[in-house]
Amino acid sequence: MEDSQSKHAISSRLQAVKQKSGKSYNQIAEETGLTNVYVAQLLKRQAQLKPETAPKLRAALPELPEELLHEMMKPPLRSYDPNLIQEPTVYRLNEAVMHFGESIKEIINEEFGDGIMSAIDFYCSVDKVKGVDGKDRVVVTFDGKYLPYSEQKSEHMVSRLRLQ
């Protein structure tokens, strides 16, 4: 597993490839069939590049060295810098989730029952739209699989079944 220093070095190299390409995350996403946020996750080493997607990414970023492509296919060290919360956009996103989170949770429970939204089986995108006033607006979409909480019956525990 990579450590945080090597992750940062790899991510910096990946960002340099993107910058040299002159392409936006949206352009790379369109060429690969991925979401723009997932492309950013790949280039930040927060997501794993799947073998079937590698040729599409290589086509979108022809300057991407083979060694980095192979590095991107390894499971990443999914982590973040705790100081990132001080970055204004990240702070505001956190603030929005904290402010609206309880209401979102209530609506999820009302619509689906007792459960949560997966952050593993999850899609995320960022889009730019015009508001009714004609000003630019940011739309962040979280699209996660619903995961119901399970009633914990001892008879369903695999370890109990093995012990008998």
DSSP file with accessible surface (Angstrom, degrees, kcal/mol):
  #  RESIDUE AA STRUCTURE BP1 BP2  ACC     N-H-->O    O-->H-N    N-H-->O    O-->H-N    TCO  KAPPA ALPHA  PHI   PSI    X-CA   Y-CA   Z-CA
    1    1 A M              0   0  196      0, 0.0     2,-0.1     0, 0.0    73,-0.0   0.000 360.0 360.0 360.0 141.0    0.0    0.0    0.0
    2    2 A E        -     0   0   19     73,-0.4     2,-0.2     1,-0.1     0, 0.0  -0.379 360.0-130.3 -74.0 150.6    1.3    3.5   -0.8
    3    3 A D     >  -     0   0   90     -2,-0.1     4,-2.6     1,-0.1     5,-0.2  -0.482  31.1 -98.6 -93.8 172.8    2.1    5.9    2.0
    4    4 A S  H  > S+     0   0   79      1,-0.2     4,-2.2     2,-0.2     5,-0.1   0.841 121.1  53.4 -64.0 -31.3    0.8    9.5    2.0
    5    5 A Q  H  > S+     0   0  156      2,-0.2     4,-2.2     1,-0.2    -1,-0.2   0.939 112.3  42.6 -69.1 -44.9    4.0   10.9    0.7
    6    6 A S  H  > S+     0   0   42      2,-0.2     4,-2.8     1,-0.2     5,-0.2   0.883 112.6  55.2 -68.9 -34.3    4.1    8.6   -2.4
    7    7 A K  H  X S+     0   0   19     -4,-2.6     4,-2.8     1,-0.2    -2,-0.2   0.937 109.3  47.1 -60.3 -45.0    0.4    9.2   -2.8
    8    8 A H  H  X S+     0   0  131     -4,-2.2     4,-2.5     2,-0.2    -2,-0.2   0.915 112.5  49.4 -63.3 -42.2    1.0   12.9   -2.9
    9    9 A A  H  X S+     0   0   52     -4,-2.2     4,-2.0     2,-0.2    -2,-0.2   0.923 113.7  45.6 -64.7 -43.4    3.9   12.5   -5.4
   10   10 A I  H  X S+     0   0   20     -4,-2.8     4,-2.6     2,-0.2    -2,-0.2   0.931 112.7  50.7 -65.1 -45.1    1.8   10.3   -7.7
   11   11 A S  H  X S+     0   0   10     -4,-2.8     4,-2.7    -5,-0.2    -2,-0.2   0.905 108.4  52.6 -59.7 -41.7   -1.2   12.6   -7.5
   12   12 A S  H  X S+     0   0   56     -4,-2.5     4,-1.9     1,-0.2    -1,-0.2   0.911 110.4  47.8 -61.4 -41.5    1.1   15.6   -8.4
   13   13 A R  H  X S+     0   0  104     -4,-2.0     4,-1.9     2,-0.2    -2,-0.2   0.899 111.6  50.1 -66.2 -40.5    2.4   13.8  -11.4
   14   14 A L  H  X S+     0   0    1     -4,-2.6     4,-2.2     1,-0.2    -2,-0.2   0.910 109.5  50.9 -64.5 -40.9   -1.2   12.9  -12.5
   15   15 A Q  H  X S+     0   0   44     -4,-2.7     4,-2.8    28,-0.3    -1,-0.2   0.877 107.6  54.0 -64.1 -36.0   -2.3   16.5  -12.1
   16   16 A A  H  X S+     0   0   54     -4,-1.9     4,-2.6     2,-0.2    -1,-0.2   0.893 107.4  50.6 -65.3 -38.7    0.6   17.6  -14.3
   17   17 A V  H  X S+     0   0   16     -4,-1.9     4,-1.8     2,-0.2    -2,-0.2   0.929 112.1  47.5 -62.7 -45.1   -0.5   15.1  -17.0
   18   18 A K  H  X>S+     0   0   37     -4,-2.2     4,-1.0     2,-0.2     5,-0.8   0.938 112.7  48.4 -60.7 -47.9   -4.0   16.5  -16.8
   19   19 A Q  H ><5S+     0   0  156     -4,-2.8     3,-0.9     1,-0.2    -2,-0.2   0.923 110.0  51.7 -60.7 -42.5   -2.8   20.1  -16.9
   20   20 A K  H 3<5S+     0   0  150     -4,-2.6    -1,-0.2     1,-0.3    -2,-0.2   0.852 104.8  57.5 -63.9 -31.7   -0.5   19.4  -19.9
   21   21 A S  H 3<5S-     0   0   38     -4,-1.8    -1,-0.3    -5,-0.2    -2,-0.2   0.761  98.6-140.1 -68.6 -26.5   -3.5   17.9  -21.8
   22   22 A G  T <<5 +     0   0   65     -4,-1.0     2,-0.3    -3,-0.9    -3,-0.1   0.552  56.7 133.6  76.8   7.2   -5.4   21.1  -21.4
   23   23 A K      < -     0   0   48     -5,-0.8    -1,-0.3    37,-0.1     2,-0.1  -0.653  51.5-131.8 -94.7 149.6   -8.6   19.1  -20.7
   24   24 A S     >  -     0   0   48     -2,-0.3     4,-2.4    -3,-0.1     5,-0.2  -0.440  29.9-106.6 -86.5 167.2  -11.1   19.7  -18.0
   25   25 A Y  H  > S+     0   0   63      1,-0.2     4,-2.8     2,-0.2     5,-0.2   0.894 123.0  54.8 -59.3 -39.5  -12.4   17.0  -15.7
   26   26 A N  H  > S+     0   0   89      2,-0.2     4,-2.5     1,-0.2    -1,-0.2   0.899 107.5  48.6 -62.0 -41.9  -15.7   17.3  -17.6
   27   27 A Q  H  > S+     0   0   93      2,-0.2     4,-2.1     1,-0.2    -2,-0.2   0.932 113.8  45.6 -64.3 -45.1  -13.9   16.6  -20.9
   28   28 A I  H  X S+     0   0    0     -4,-2.4     4,-1.7     1,-0.2     6,-0.3   0.910 112.3  52.6 -65.1 -39.4  -12.0   13.6  -19.6
   29   29 A A  H  X>S+     0   0    8     -4,-2.8     4,-2.0    -5,-0.2     5,-1.0   0.927 108.9  49.3 -61.1 -44.9  -15.2   12.3  -18.0
   30   30 A E  H  <5S+     0   0  172     -4,-2.5    -1,-0.2     1,-0.2    -2,-0.2   0.913 112.5  47.8 -62.2 -40.3  -17.0   12.6  -21.3
   31   31 A E  H  <5S+     0   0   92     -4,-2.1    -1,-0.2     1,-0.2    -2,-0.2   0.755 120.5  36.9 -73.0 -25.3  -14.2   10.7  -23.1
   32   32 A T  H  <5S-     0   0    4     -4,-1.7    -1,-0.2    -3,-0.2    -2,-0.2   0.568 103.6-121.1-102.3 -15.5  -14.0    7.9  -20.5
   33   33 A G  T  <5S+     0   0   69     -4,-2.0     2,-0.2     1,-0.3    -3,-0.2   0.640  73.6 121.3  80.5  15.4  -17.7    7.5  -19.6
   34   34 A L  S   <S-     0   0   41     -5,-1.0    -1,-0.3    -6,-0.3     2,-0.2  -0.550  70.5 -95.6-101.0 169.8  -17.0    8.4  -15.9
   35   35 A T     >  -     0   0   43     -2,-0.2     4,-2.2     1,-0.1     5,-0.2  -0.524  33.4-116.8 -79.3 157.3  -18.4   11.1  -13.8
   36   36 A N  H  > S+     0   0   16      1,-0.2     4,-2.0     2,-0.2    89,-0.1   0.884 116.2  51.1 -63.0 -36.4  -16.3   14.3  -13.5
   37   37 A V  H  > S+     0   0   34     87,-0.6     4,-2.7     2,-0.2    -1,-0.2   0.909 107.7  52.4 -69.2 -37.9  -15.8   13.7   -9.7
   38   38 A Y  H  > S+     0   0   81     86,-0.5     4,-2.7     2,-0.2    -2,-0.2   0.908 107.3  52.4 -66.0 -38.0  -14.7   10.1  -10.3
   39   39 A V  H  X S+     0   0    0     -4,-2.2     4,-2.4     2,-0.2    -1,-0.2   0.945 110.8  47.6 -59.7 -45.7  -12.1   11.4  -12.8
   40   40 A A  H  X S+     0   0   22     -4,-2.0     4,-1.3     1,-0.2    -2,-0.2   0.908 110.1  53.0 -61.7 -40.5  -10.8   13.8  -10.1
   41   41 A Q  H  <>S+     0   0   71     -4,-2.7     5,-3.4     1,-0.2     6,-0.8   0.903 108.8  50.0 -60.5 -42.8  -10.8   11.0   -7.6
   42   42 A L  H ><5S+     0   0    2     -4,-2.7     3,-1.4     1,-0.2    -1,-0.2   0.934 111.5  47.2 -60.3 -45.8   -8.7    8.9   -9.9
   43   43 A L  H 3<5S+     0   0    0     -4,-2.4   -28,-0.3     1,-0.3    -1,-0.2   0.665 113.0  49.0 -75.0 -14.0   -6.2   11.7  -10.5
   44   44 A K  T 3<5S-     0   0   99     -4,-1.3    -1,-0.3    -3,-0.2    -2,-0.2   0.318 115.2-117.1 -98.2   2.4   -6.0   12.4   -6.7
   45   45 A R  T < 5S+     0   0    1     -3,-1.4    32,-0.3    -4,-0.2    -3,-0.2   0.856  83.5 120.4  60.2  40.1   -5.5    8.6   -6.1
   46   46 A Q  S   <S+     0   0   37     -5,-3.4     2,-0.3    -6,-0.2    -4,-0.2   0.395  71.4  40.4-106.2  -3.6   -8.7    8.4   -4.1
   47   47 A A  S    S-     0   0    4     -6,-0.8     2,-0.5    -5,-0.1    -2,-0.1  -0.969  83.6-113.5-142.8 157.3  -10.2    5.8   -6.5
   48   48 A Q        -     0   0   46     -2,-0.3     2,-0.4    28,-0.1    25,-0.2  -0.805  24.9-129.1 -97.7 130.5   -9.0    2.7   -8.3
   49   49 A L        -     0   0    1     23,-2.9     5,-0.0    -2,-0.5    -1,-0.0  -0.630  25.1-135.9 -75.7 125.0   -8.7    2.7  -12.1
   50   50 A K    >>  -     0   0   83     -2,-0.4     3,-1.6     1,-0.1     4,-1.4  -0.610  15.3-120.5 -83.3 144.7  -10.4   -0.4  -13.4
   51   51 A P  T 34 S+     0   0   87      0, 0.0     3,-0.2     0, 0.0    -1,-0.1   0.850 112.5  54.7 -54.9 -36.6   -8.6   -2.4  -16.2
   52   52 A E  T 34 S+     0   0  136      1,-0.2     4,-0.3     2,-0.2    -3,-0.0   0.719 110.7  46.4 -72.1 -17.9  -11.5   -2.0  -18.6
   53   53 A T  T <> S+     0   0   20     -3,-1.6     4,-2.2     1,-0.1     3,-0.5   0.684  90.7  83.8 -93.8 -19.5  -11.4    1.8  -18.1
   54   54 A A  H  X S+     0   0    6     -4,-1.4     4,-2.9    -3,-0.2     5,-0.2   0.887  88.1  51.4 -54.8 -45.0   -7.6    2.1  -18.5
   55   55 A P  H  > S+     0   0   87      0, 0.0     4,-2.2     0, 0.0    -1,-0.2   0.886 110.2  50.4 -62.3 -34.7   -7.7    2.2  -22.3
   56   56 A K  H  > S+     0   0  108     -3,-0.5     4,-2.0    -4,-0.3    -2,-0.2   0.904 112.3  46.2 -68.0 -40.7  -10.3    5.0  -22.3
   57   57 A L  H  X S+     0   0    1     -4,-2.2     4,-2.6     2,-0.2    -1,-0.2   0.911 111.2  52.5 -67.8 -39.4   -8.2    7.0  -19.8
   58   58 A R  H  < S+     0   0   74     -4,-2.9     6,-0.2    -5,-0.2    -2,-0.2   0.907 110.3  48.5 -61.8 -40.1   -5.1    6.4  -21.9
   59   59 A A  H  < S+     0   0   71     -4,-2.2    -1,-0.2    -5,-0.2    -2,-0.2   0.894 114.1  45.9 -67.0 -37.8   -6.9    7.7  -25.0
   60   60 A A  H  < S+     0   0    0     -4,-2.0    -2,-0.2     1,-0.3    -1,-0.2   0.839 126.8  29.4 -73.2 -33.8   -8.2   10.8  -23.1
   61   61 A L    ><  +     0   0    1     -4,-2.6     3,-2.3    -5,-0.1    -1,-0.3  -0.690  69.0 173.1-126.1  76.5   -4.7   11.5  -21.6
   62   62 A P  T 3  S+     0   0   91      0, 0.0    -1,-0.1     0, 0.0    -3,-0.1   0.749  76.9  62.2 -61.1 -21.3   -2.2   10.1  -24.2
   63   63 A E  T 3  S+     0   0  114    -46,-0.1    -5,-0.1    -3,-0.1   -45,-0.0   0.487  73.6 119.5 -81.8  -1.9    0.8   11.6  -22.2
   64   64 A L    <   -     0   0    3     -3,-2.3    -3,-0.1    -6,-0.2   -50,-0.1  -0.509  67.6-126.4 -67.9 115.3   -0.1    9.4  -19.2
   65   65 A P     >  -     0   0   42      0, 0.0     4,-2.2     0, 0.0     3,-0.5  -0.331  11.8-122.5 -65.0 147.2    3.0    7.2  -18.5
   66   66 A E  H  > S+     0   0   96      1,-0.2     4,-2.6     2,-0.2     5,-0.2   0.870 111.6  57.6 -55.6 -40.8    2.4    3.4  -18.4
   67   67 A E  H  > S+     0   0  117      1,-0.2     4,-2.0     2,-0.2    -1,-0.2   0.894 108.5  45.4 -62.0 -38.8    3.9    3.3  -14.8
   68   68 A L  H  > S+     0   0    2     -3,-0.5     4,-2.5     2,-0.2    -1,-0.2   0.881 109.7  55.1 -71.9 -37.1    1.3    5.8  -13.6
   69   69 A L  H  X S+     0   0   10     -4,-2.2     4,-0.8     1,-0.2    -2,-0.2   0.941 110.9  45.0 -59.2 -45.5   -1.5    4.0  -15.3
   70   70 A H  H >< S+     0   0   98     -4,-2.6     3,-0.6     1,-0.2     4,-0.4   0.878 110.9  53.8 -66.9 -36.5   -0.4    0.8  -13.5
   71   71 A E  H >< S+     0   0   43     -4,-2.0     3,-1.4     1,-0.2    -1,-0.2   0.895 104.2  56.1 -63.0 -38.3   -0.1    2.6  -10.2
   72   72 A M  H 3< S+     0   0    0     -4,-2.5   -23,-2.9     1,-0.3    -1,-0.2   0.721  99.3  61.3 -67.8 -19.7   -3.7    3.9  -10.7
   73   73 A M  T << S+     0   0   44     -4,-0.8    -1,-0.3    -3,-0.6    -2,-0.2   0.569  87.1  90.7 -85.2  -6.6   -4.9    0.3  -11.0
   74   74 A K  S <  S-     0   0  106     -3,-1.4   -25,-0.2    -4,-0.4    -3,-0.0  -0.572  98.1 -90.3 -82.9 150.8   -3.7   -0.5   -7.5
   75   75 A P        -     0   0   89      0, 0.0   -73,-0.4     0, 0.0    -1,-0.1  -0.417  53.3-130.2 -58.4 129.8   -6.1    0.0   -4.5
   76   76 A P        -     0   0   10      0, 0.0     2,-1.1     0, 0.0   -30,-0.1  -0.359  12.3-110.6 -81.9 163.5   -5.5    3.5   -3.3
   77   77 A L        -     0   0   43    -32,-0.3     2,-1.1   -74,-0.1   -30,-0.1  -0.835  36.8-151.5 -86.8  99.1   -4.9    4.8    0.2
   78   78 A R        +     0   0  154     -2,-1.1     2,-0.3   -32,-0.1   -32,-0.1  -0.682  44.7 123.2 -80.3 105.3   -8.2    6.6    0.6
   79   79 A S        -     0   0   42     -2,-1.1     2,-0.3   -75,-0.0    -2,-0.0  -0.874  43.0-147.1-149.9 176.0   -7.4    9.4    2.9
   80   80 A Y        -     0   0  175     -2,-0.3    -2,-0.0   -34,-0.0     3,-0.0  -0.986  29.0-102.6-150.6 157.9   -7.4   13.1    3.3
   81   81 A D    >   -     0   0   92     -2,-0.3     3,-2.5     1,-0.1     4,-0.3  -0.704  26.7-141.4 -79.9 121.6   -5.4   15.9    4.9
   82   82 A P  G >  S+     0   0   92      0, 0.0     3,-0.9     0, 0.0    -1,-0.1   0.774 101.7  63.7 -59.2 -20.7   -7.3   17.0    8.0
   83   83 A N  G >  S+     0   0  100      1,-0.2     3,-1.9     2,-0.1     4,-0.3   0.626  78.5  86.9 -75.8 -10.7   -6.3   20.6    7.2
   84   84 A L  G X  S+     0   0   78     -3,-2.5     3,-2.1     1,-0.3     7,-0.2   0.806  72.8  71.6 -58.6 -29.4   -8.4   20.3    4.0
   85   85 A I  G <  S+     0   0   63     -3,-0.9    -1,-0.3    -4,-0.3    -2,-0.1   0.764  88.6  63.7 -59.8 -21.6  -11.4   21.4    6.1
   86   86 A Q  G <  S+     0   0  146     -3,-1.9    -1,-0.3    -4,-0.1    -2,-0.2   0.670  76.5 100.6 -78.3 -15.5   -9.8   24.9    6.2
   87   87 A E  S <> S-     0   0   81     -3,-2.1     4,-3.0    -4,-0.3     5,-0.2  -0.549  81.0-129.7 -70.5 127.4  -10.1   25.2    2.4
   88   88 A P  H  > S+     0   0   89      0, 0.0     4,-2.5     0, 0.0     5,-0.2   0.860 102.3  47.2 -54.0 -41.8  -13.2   27.4    1.9
   89   89 A T  H  > S+     0   0   90      2,-0.2     4,-2.3     1,-0.2     5,-0.2   0.945 115.7  45.3 -66.5 -44.3  -15.0   25.3   -0.7
   90   90 A V  H  > S+     0   0   46     -6,-0.2     4,-2.6     1,-0.2     5,-0.2   0.920 112.7  52.2 -64.4 -40.6  -14.5   22.1    1.4
   91   91 A Y  H  X S+     0   0  107     -4,-3.0     4,-2.9    -7,-0.2    -1,-0.2   0.930 110.2  47.8 -60.4 -44.9  -15.5   24.0    4.5
   92   92 A R  H  X S+     0   0  143     -4,-2.5     4,-2.7    -5,-0.2    -1,-0.2   0.881 110.4  51.5 -67.3 -37.3  -18.8   25.1    2.9
   93   93 A L  H  X S+     0   0   85     -4,-2.3     4,-2.4     2,-0.2    -1,-0.2   0.941 112.5  46.3 -62.4 -44.7  -19.6   21.6    1.6
   94   94 A N  H  X S+     0   0   75     -4,-2.6     4,-2.8     2,-0.2    -2,-0.2   0.929 112.4  50.8 -61.5 -43.4  -19.1   20.3    5.1
   95   95 A E  H  X S+     0   0   88     -4,-2.9     4,-2.8    -5,-0.2    -2,-0.2   0.918 109.5  50.6 -61.5 -42.0  -21.2   23.1    6.5
   96   96 A A  H  X S+     0   0   43     -4,-2.7     4,-2.9     2,-0.2     5,-0.3   0.932 112.1  46.2 -64.1 -44.5  -24.0   22.4    4.0
   97   97 A V  H  X S+     0   0   72     -4,-2.4     4,-2.2     1,-0.2    -1,-0.2   0.919 114.5  48.0 -64.8 -41.5  -24.0   18.7    4.9
   98   98 A M  H  < S+     0   0  136     -4,-2.8     4,-0.5    -5,-0.2    -2,-0.2   0.911 115.7  44.9 -65.3 -39.6  -23.9   19.5    8.6
   99   99 A H  H  < S+     0   0  139     -4,-2.8     4,-0.3    -5,-0.2    -2,-0.2   0.922 127.8  26.6 -70.1 -44.9  -26.8   22.0    8.2
  100  100 A F  H  X S+     0   0  115     -4,-2.9     4,-2.6    -5,-0.2     5,-0.2   0.559  97.8  93.6 -95.3 -10.6  -29.0   19.9    6.0
  101  101 A G  H  X S+     0   0   24     -4,-2.2     4,-2.9    -5,-0.3     5,-0.2   0.868  83.1  50.2 -54.9 -44.9  -27.8   16.5    7.1
  102  102 A E  H  > S+     0   0  147     -4,-0.5     4,-2.2     1,-0.2    -1,-0.2   0.920 114.0  45.5 -64.1 -40.6  -30.5   15.9    9.8
  103  103 A S  H  > S+     0   0   70     -4,-0.3     4,-2.2     2,-0.2    -2,-0.2   0.903 112.3  51.1 -69.1 -39.8  -33.3   16.8    7.4
  104  104 A I  H  X S+     0   0   90     -4,-2.6     4,-2.7     2,-0.2    -2,-0.2   0.935 110.1  50.5 -61.1 -43.8  -31.8   14.7    4.6
  105  105 A K  H  X S+     0   0  102     -4,-2.9     4,-2.7    -5,-0.2     5,-0.2   0.925 109.1  51.3 -59.7 -44.2  -31.6   11.7    7.1
  106  106 A E  H  X S+     0   0  108     -4,-2.2     4,-2.4     1,-0.2    -1,-0.2   0.910 111.6  46.9 -61.1 -42.1  -35.2   12.2    8.1
  107  107 A I  H  X S+     0   0   99     -4,-2.2     4,-2.9     2,-0.2     5,-0.3   0.914 110.6  51.8 -69.2 -41.0  -36.3   12.2    4.4
  108  108 A I  H  X>S+     0   0   36     -4,-2.7     4,-3.0     1,-0.2     5,-0.7   0.950 113.2  45.5 -58.1 -46.8  -34.2    9.1    3.7
  109  109 A N  H  X5S+     0   0   33     -4,-2.7     4,-1.3     3,-0.2    -2,-0.2   0.901 114.0  48.8 -64.8 -38.8  -35.8    7.3    6.6
  110  110 A E  H  <5S+     0   0  153     -4,-2.4    -1,-0.2    -5,-0.2    -2,-0.2   0.910 120.4  35.9 -66.3 -41.4  -39.3    8.5    5.6
  111  111 A E  H  <5S+     0   0  135     -4,-2.9    -2,-0.2    -5,-0.2    -1,-0.2   0.822 137.0  15.3 -82.5 -33.8  -38.9    7.4    2.0
  112  112 A F  H  <5S-     0   0  123     -4,-3.0     2,-0.2     1,-0.3    -3,-0.2   0.637 100.0-119.4-115.8 -26.5  -36.8    4.2    2.5
  113  113 A G     << -     0   0   29     -4,-1.3     2,-0.9    -5,-0.7    -1,-0.3  -0.677  66.3 -13.2 109.8-167.3  -37.0    3.2    6.1
  114  114 A D  S    S+     0   0  109     -2,-0.2    35,-2.6    35,-0.1     2,-0.3  -0.589 101.2  85.9 -76.2 105.9  -34.2    2.8    8.7
  115  115 A G  E     -A  148   0A   6     -2,-0.9     2,-0.3    33,-0.3    -2,-0.1  -0.966  61.1-110.2-176.3-170.5  -31.0    2.8    6.7
  116  116 A I  E     -A  147   0A  73     31,-2.5    31,-3.1    -2,-0.3     2,-0.5  -0.862  28.7-100.8-136.7 169.3  -28.3    4.9    5.1
  117  117 A M  E     -A  146   0A  72     -2,-0.3    29,-0.2    29,-0.2    28,-0.1  -0.836  43.2-120.3 -93.3 130.4  -26.9    6.0    1.7
  118  118 A S  E     -     0   0A   8     27,-3.3    27,-0.1    -2,-0.5    -1,-0.0  -0.409  19.2-167.2 -67.8 142.5  -23.8    4.1    0.7
  119  119 A A  E    S+     0   0A  81     25,-0.1     3,-0.2    -2,-0.1    -1,-0.1   0.286  90.9  53.8-106.6   5.1  -20.6    6.0    0.1
  120  120 A I  E    S+     0   0A 159      1,-0.2     2,-1.5    25,-0.1    -2,-0.0   0.826 109.0  42.8 -99.2 -55.0  -19.2    2.8   -1.6
  121  121 A D  E    S+     0   0A  70     24,-0.1    24,-2.6     2,-0.0     2,-0.3  -0.684 101.3 131.3 -88.3  82.6  -21.9    2.1   -4.2
  122  122 A F  E     -A  144   0A  59     -2,-1.5     2,-0.4    -3,-0.2    22,-0.2  -0.990  46.0-162.6-147.9 137.8  -21.9    5.9   -4.9
  123  123 A Y  E     -A  143   0A 133     20,-2.5    20,-3.0    -2,-0.3     2,-0.4  -0.970  13.4-177.9-122.7 143.9  -21.9    8.3   -7.8
  124  124 A C  E     +A  142   0A  21     -2,-0.4   -87,-0.6    18,-0.2   -86,-0.5  -0.999   4.6 170.0-142.8 138.9  -21.0   12.0   -7.5
  125  125 A S  E     -A  141   0A  26     16,-1.5    16,-2.6    -2,-0.4     2,-0.4  -0.977  22.5-144.0-144.8 158.0  -20.9   14.8  -10.0
  126  126 A V  E     -A  140   0A  60     -2,-0.3     2,-0.3    14,-0.2    14,-0.2  -0.994  24.4-178.5-123.3 128.4  -20.6   18.5  -10.1
  127  127 A D  E     -A  139   0A  72     12,-2.7    12,-2.8    -2,-0.4     2,-0.5  -0.925  22.7-135.6-129.5 154.5  -22.5   20.5  -12.7
  128  128 A K  E     +A  138   0A 156     -2,-0.3     2,-0.3    10,-0.2    10,-0.2  -0.937  32.0 166.2-109.4 126.4  -22.9   24.2  -13.6
  129  129 A V  E     -A  137   0A  65      8,-2.1     8,-2.9    -2,-0.5     2,-0.5  -0.907  37.0-110.4-133.2 164.3  -26.4   25.5  -14.3
  130  130 A K  E     -A  136   0A 139     -2,-0.3     6,-0.2     6,-0.2     5,-0.1  -0.828  33.1-137.6 -94.6 132.1  -28.0   28.9  -14.7
  131  131 A G    >   -     0   0   15      4,-3.2     3,-2.3    -2,-0.5     6,-0.0  -0.240  33.3 -94.2 -78.0 174.2  -30.4   29.9  -11.9
  132  132 A V  T 3  S+     0   0  165      1,-0.3    -1,-0.1     2,-0.1    -2,-0.0   0.780 129.6  55.5 -61.7 -23.6  -33.7   31.6  -12.5
  133  133 A D  T 3  S-     0   0   98      2,-0.1    -1,-0.3     3,-0.0     3,-0.1   0.383 120.4-111.2 -88.4   2.4  -31.9   34.9  -12.0
  134  134 A G  S <  S+     0   0   45     -3,-2.3     2,-0.2     1,-0.3    -2,-0.1   0.434  76.9 129.0  85.4  -2.4  -29.4   34.0  -14.7
  135  135 A K        -     0   0  143      1,-0.1    -4,-3.2    -5,-0.1    -1,-0.3  -0.581  67.7 -95.4 -88.6 152.6  -26.5   33.6  -12.3
  136  136 A D  E     -A  130   0A  87     -6,-0.2     2,-0.3    -2,-0.2    -6,-0.2  -0.374  42.8-169.2 -65.8 139.9  -24.3   30.5  -12.3
  137  137 A R  E     -A  129   0A 146     -8,-2.9    -8,-2.1    -2,-0.1     2,-0.5  -0.955  18.0-130.6-130.9 149.7  -25.2   27.8   -9.7
  138  138 A V  E     -A  128   0A 114     -2,-0.3     2,-0.5   -10,-0.2   -10,-0.2  -0.873  17.5-165.5-100.4 128.6  -23.3   24.7   -8.5
  139  139 A V  E     -A  127   0A  56    -12,-2.8   -12,-2.7    -2,-0.5     2,-0.6  -0.973   2.8-171.2-116.3 115.9  -25.2   21.4   -8.5
  140  140 A V  E     -A  126   0A  58     -2,-0.5     2,-0.5   -14,-0.2   -14,-0.2  -0.946   8.6-159.9-106.0 121.7  -23.6   18.6   -6.5
  141  141 A T  E     -A  125   0A  58    -16,-2.6   -16,-1.5    -2,-0.6     2,-0.6  -0.920   9.2-170.0-107.8 123.7  -25.3   15.3   -7.0
  142  142 A F  E     +A  124   0A 106     -2,-0.5     2,-0.6   -18,-0.2   -18,-0.2  -0.970   8.0 179.6-107.0 119.6  -24.8   12.5   -4.5
  143  143 A D  E     +A  123   0A  93    -20,-3.0   -20,-2.5    -2,-0.6     2,-0.4  -0.873  14.0 163.7-125.7  91.9  -26.3    9.3   -5.9
  144  144 A G  E     -A  122   0A  19     -2,-0.6   -22,-0.2   -22,-0.2   -25,-0.1  -0.881  40.5-107.5-116.8 146.7  -25.8    6.4   -3.4
  145  145 A K  E     -     0   0A 113    -24,-2.6   -27,-3.3    -2,-0.4     2,-0.4  -0.411  38.8-114.7 -64.7 140.6  -27.3    3.0   -3.0
  146  146 A Y  E     -A  117   0A  56    -29,-0.2   -29,-0.2    -2,-0.1    -1,-0.1  -0.657  29.6-166.5 -79.5 131.7  -29.8    2.7   -0.1
  147  147 A L  E     -A  116   0A  63    -31,-3.1   -31,-2.5    -2,-0.4     2,-0.1  -0.947   9.3-148.2-121.7 108.6  -28.6    0.3    2.6
  148  148 A P  E     -A  115   0A  84      0, 0.0   -33,-0.3     0, 0.0     2,-0.2  -0.468  22.1-113.2 -74.2 146.4  -31.2   -0.8    5.1
  149  149 A Y        -     0   0  137    -35,-2.6     2,-0.3    -2,-0.1   -35,-0.1  -0.547  34.2-128.7 -72.5 145.1  -30.1   -1.5    8.7
  150  150 A S        -     0   0  102     -2,-0.2     2,-0.4     3,-0.0    -1,-0.0  -0.765  11.4-119.3 -98.1 142.5  -30.5   -5.2    9.6
  151  151 A E        -     0   0  148     -2,-0.3     2,-1.5     1,-0.1    -1,-0.0  -0.672  35.3-126.1 -73.0 130.6  -32.2   -6.5   12.6
  152  152 A Q        +     0   0  189     -2,-0.4     2,-0.5     3,-0.0    -1,-0.1  -0.611  36.2 176.1 -90.4  87.7  -29.5   -8.4   14.3
  153  153 A K    >   -     0   0   89     -2,-1.5     3,-1.7     1,-0.1     4,-0.4  -0.767  30.4-140.6 -91.0 131.2  -30.8  -11.9   14.9
  154  154 A S  G >  S+     0   0   62     -2,-0.5     3,-1.5     1,-0.3     6,-0.2   0.847 100.3  64.6 -60.8 -30.9  -28.4  -14.3   16.4
  155  155 A E  G 3  S+     0   0  128      1,-0.3    -1,-0.3     5,-0.1    -3,-0.0   0.716  99.9  53.6 -67.2 -17.1  -29.6  -17.1   14.1
  156  156 A H  G <  S+     0   0  118     -3,-1.7     2,-0.5     4,-0.0    -1,-0.3   0.507  80.4 111.2 -94.5  -4.4  -28.3  -15.1   11.1
  157  157 A M    <>  -     0   0   95     -3,-1.5     4,-1.8    -4,-0.4     3,-0.3  -0.584  59.4-151.5 -75.4 123.5  -24.8  -14.8   12.5
  158  158 A V  H  > S+     0   0   83     -2,-0.5     4,-2.1     1,-0.2     5,-0.2   0.900  95.6  56.6 -60.6 -41.5  -22.4  -16.8   10.4
  159  159 A S  H  > S+     0   0   61      1,-0.2     4,-1.4     2,-0.2    -1,-0.2   0.878 106.5  49.8 -62.3 -35.4  -20.0  -17.2   13.4
  160  160 A R  H  > S+     0   0  119     -3,-0.3     4,-0.9     1,-0.2    -1,-0.2   0.880 108.6  53.1 -69.4 -34.8  -22.9  -18.8   15.4
  161  161 A L  H  < S+     0   0   99     -4,-1.8     3,-0.4     1,-0.2    -2,-0.2   0.889 109.0  49.3 -67.1 -37.1  -23.7  -21.2   12.6
  162  162 A R  H  < S+     0   0  200     -4,-2.1    -1,-0.2     1,-0.2    -2,-0.2   0.808 105.7  57.6 -70.1 -31.9  -20.1  -22.3   12.4
  163  163 A L  H  <        0   0  145     -4,-1.4    -1,-0.2    -5,-0.2    -2,-0.2   0.721 360.0 360.0 -73.5 -20.2  -19.9  -22.9   16.2
  164  164 A Q     <        0   0  184     -4,-0.9    -3,-0.0    -3,-0.4    -4,-0.0  -0.341 360.0 360.0 -84.2 360.0  -22.8  -25.4   16.1
